[in-house]
Amino acid sequence: MPKLSFRQSLNDALRSEMRRDPTVVIIGEDVAGGAGGTGVDDAYGGIMGVTRGLVGEFGRERVIDTPITESAIIGMAAGAAITGLRPVAELMFVDFLGVCFDQILNQAAKFRYMFGGRVRTPLVIRAMFGAGFNAGAQHSQCLYSFFTHIPGLKVVIPSSPYDAKGLLIQAIRDDDPVVFLEHTKLYDLEGEVPADSYAVPFGEANVLREGGDLTIVALARMTHMALGAAATLASKGIEATVIDPRTTSPLDEETILESIEETGRLLVVDESNPRCSVASEIAAVVAERAFRDLKAPIRRITAPHTPVPFSPVLENAYIPSNASIEAAAMELVRWS
Amino acid sequence: MSLDRDSLLLAYTTMRRIREFEERVNSEFVAGRIPGFLHLYSGEEAIAVGVCMHLDAGDYIGSTHRGHGHSIAKGCDPRRMMLEILGKADGLCAGKGGSMHIADLQHGMLGANAIVGGSPPLVIGAALTAKTLKSLRVAVAFTGDGGSNQGTVFEAMNMAVVLQLPAIFVIENNGYGEGTAVEYAVGAKDVAKRGAGFGMPAVAVDGTDFFAVYDVMAAVVTRARAGGGPSFIEARCVRIHGHYCGDPQTYRSKEELAQAREVHDPITAFRRRVLASGQLTSAELDSIDQSAAEEMDAAVAAAHSGSVPAVETLYTDVYSTY
């Protein structure tokens, strides 16, 4: 099986869906790049190079460079979605949600329900997220809990190149608006990715590792931290199950609950701020539905309730670490 | 532009149907028989009708919180609109939308919109669909003078110009954003100049004059269909009712309020003109008035006797696993 980077696997998904369906278009700032300039076309191919080469194959009518105008990007994509296209809009950094939230929250997310089920909104909003990029407070947040809170949106957060391709294909084929979030630190991650087209269904968690002592639930980059911590714990005789929900809306509660039934201990690792977070939600689901299975209090390892700092020393302290995951896991196992 | 008899009859009929619909909504609301709150289009009929008479069923419009008139002009069924406004199961949105969210994609009606300035970004999306699929359709964004101050509208106008989309921005300037006058809230005073500033043809027109709106729209829609890109129309009009149904309108003088009905009513003006020119007779117009009144009485009766939604539908039409 060929090895592809997370970035290439996203490109692969977009290319194969654009070949399959002429109504799929890409809309965003610099998704090709170079429009109207004196240099080359396809200068950027997306700020992270995810859409590179697509304008060459599909032309500027389907790989649409826009001004920096997030409300119009998202709104135009939503309006196109309800009238016959399947747009993939690129928000660039998820932090830019702040300048276009109405078009997501009050428009795209609401149409199907508010219009009595008589409209489909096959819209994908791609955005990158996450700290560790020395990008400061306005380019490093997670924010997936915002989207997860809103009925009508689906929220996808892949952790591997394989999932990135399969989940993006699923997102494009889905008839509801999907927010597809890519962690900035994962773009260069390589993994085996089938050349063929395939879809990974939403709402099915991926069990990355099985162990009987505790359950660690983590998303995106944090799954890799959790697996690292689990390897260290294994050397100390503690075996952890690591679950990647892959989508937070829908959320695969059953896989998590089944694991808790076995381990009785839950540690949720979430890079976002703690209040009203996905970590809080998963903790609440387990507290509510698996109280009798629990052998220890539920623990959350999250970023602190602060903005993301710039200085690398501070930023490193902000992001959950392997050491903090290991320490929390040890506490849970020893709790009595 | 000279209109034939059929077009004149259609224009008058549609304006009259809108007025009869709105006046019934008003009386039902005042009688406490409609849940929520409402915004009435009375006084602005010439704009919706003058614009939408140039549109086909496949063309798109996006509307505002004051959307009943646009919906009727675009071909939505008033009976099902009334059912929706009363929250009934057979409403256009199955009772889940209400007055401020009436949509009917089958008639190219992308939705009323309860967010001021919410609709124009969506409308340029419909225009993008038309351009991408080469359908020759056009998309009209109705916005108010209040909406014309919103950044989303600026963004939509710029994008439409950059991508040369078949979009038409119609700003209904009724003089007030809620209870604050344009005189105060629009810094540049001249709304049409704003459209021009984005690099598209922009024109101001008397929005109480059906014929003026119809003529301006004719040129604009031809340009859009021919791939000439977006245009901007500021239609100056007068709101007969308040911002919301029941608004005491203390921010308008008694003289101004009286003039709204007595001087600026677009239906009266239309009637006077076609009678003076001898194109239509008062018997014809009276007969239209009568049928419109009967149609809307029937719509109200149907809406009151319609079934409420089954409680289970609370959970349908949305992706939900929890």
Chai-1 contact restraints between the chains, C-beta under 6 A:
chainA,res_idxA,chainB,res_idxB,connection_type,confidence,min_distance_angstrom,max_distance_angstrom,comment,restraint_id
A,P67,B,V162,contact,1.0,0.0,6.0,A-B,restraint_1
A,T69,B,E155,contact,1.0,0.0,6.0,A-B,restraint_2
A,T69,B,M159,contact,1.0,0.0,6.0,A-B,restraint_3
A,S71,B,P121,contact,1.0,0.0,6.0,A-B,restraint_4
A,S71,B,T152,contact,1.0,0.0,6.0,A-B,restraint_5
A,S71,B,E155,contact,1.0,0.0,6.0,A-B,restraint_6
A,A72,B,P121,contact,1.0,0.0,6.0,A-B,restraint_7
A,A72,B,E155,contact,1.0,0.0,6.0,A-B,restraint_8
A,A72,B,A156,contact,1.0,0.0,6.0,A-B,restraint_9
A,A72,B,M159,contact,1.0,0.0,6.0,A-B,restraint_10
A,G75,B,P121,contact,1.0,0.0,6.0,A-B,restraint_11
A,G75,B,L122,contact,1.0,0.0,6.0,A-B,restraint_12
A,M76,B,P121,contact,1.0,0.0,6.0,A-B,restraint_13
A,M76,B,I124,contact,1.0,0.0,6.0,A-B,restraint_14
A,M76,B,G125,contact,1.0,0.0,6.0,A-B,restraint_15
A,M76,B,L128,contact,1.0,0.0,6.0,A-B,restraint_16
A,A78,B,L122,contact,1.0,0.0,6.0,A-B,restraint_17
A,A78,B,G125,contact,1.0,0.0,6.0,A-B,restraint_18
A,G79,B,L122,contact,1.0,0.0,6.0,A-B,restraint_19
A,G79,B,G125,contact,1.0,0.0,6.0,A-B,restraint_20
A,G79,B,A126,contact,1.0,0.0,6.0,A-B,restraint_21
A,A80,B,G125,contact,1.0,0.0,6.0,A-B,restraint_22
A,A80,B,L128,contact,1.0,0.0,6.0,A-B,restraint_23
A,A80,B,T129,contact,1.0,0.0,6.0,A-B,restraint_24
A,T83,B,A126,contact,1.0,0.0,6.0,A-B,restraint_25
A,T83,B,T129,contact,1.0,0.0,6.0,A-B,restraint_26
A,G84,B,T129,contact,1.0,0.0,6.0,A-B,restraint_27
A,L85,B,T129,contact,1.0,0.0,6.0,A-B,restraint_28
A,D102,B,I115,contact,1.0,0.0,6.0,A-B,restraint_29
A,Q103,B,P121,contact,1.0,0.0,6.0,A-B,restraint_30
A,N106,B,I115,contact,1.0,0.0,6.0,A-B,restraint_31
A,R112,B,D317,contact,1.0,0.0,6.0,A-B,restraint_32
A,Y113,B,K96,contact,1.0,0.0,6.0,A-B,restraint_33
A,Y113,B,D317,contact,1.0,0.0,6.0,A-B,restraint_34
A,Y113,B,V318,contact,1.0,0.0,6.0,A-B,restraint_35
A,M114,B,K96,contact,1.0,0.0,6.0,A-B,restraint_36
A,M114,B,G97,contact,1.0,0.0,6.0,A-B,restraint_37
A,M114,B,H101,contact,1.0,0.0,6.0,A-B,restraint_38
A,F115,B,C93,contact,1.0,0.0,6.0,A-B,restraint_39
A,F115,B,G97,contact,1.0,0.0,6.0,A-B,restraint_40
A,F115,B,A103,contact,1.0,0.0,6.0,A-B,restraint_41
A,G116,B,C93,contact,1.0,0.0,6.0,A-B,restraint_42
A,G116,B,A94,contact,1.0,0.0,6.0,A-B,restraint_43
A,G116,B,K96,contact,1.0,0.0,6.0,A-B,restraint_44
A,G117,B,D317,contact,1.0,0.0,6.0,A-B,restraint_45
A,V119,B,L105,contact,1.0,0.0,6.0,A-B,restraint_46
A,P151,B,V318,contact,1.0,0.0,6.0,A-B,restraint_47
A,G152,B,V318,contact,1.0,0.0,6.0,A-B,restraint_48
A,D176,B,Y319,contact,1.0,0.0,6.0,A-B,restraint_49
A,P250,B,T321,contact,1.0,0.0,6.0,A-B,restraint_50
